Amino acid sequence: FIVVICGEIMTMPGLPRVPAAESICLNDAGEIEGLF
C-alpha cells in the first residue's frame, strides 16, 4: 500500500503519531532493545 500523509493528518484513529518500531534497535551484543 502507498499512503500519502499531508500535514498533521493521522493515518488511523487510536494509533500514536510515532510508530513503536522507531524505538527498536540492536545493541553491540546483538540483543534487541526497545520492545517493551
GIDAPE-V78487 format. One record per backbone hydrogen bond with DSSP energy under -1.0 kcal/mol. CO is the residue of the C=O (numbers start at 1). NH is the residue of the N-H. If there is no record, write none. Layout:
# GIDAPE-V78487
{{CO & NH} {CO & NH}}
This chain:
# GIDAPE-V78487
{{12 & 15} {19 & 22} {20 & 23} {21 & 24} {25 & 33} {27 & 30} {31 & 27} {33 & 25}}
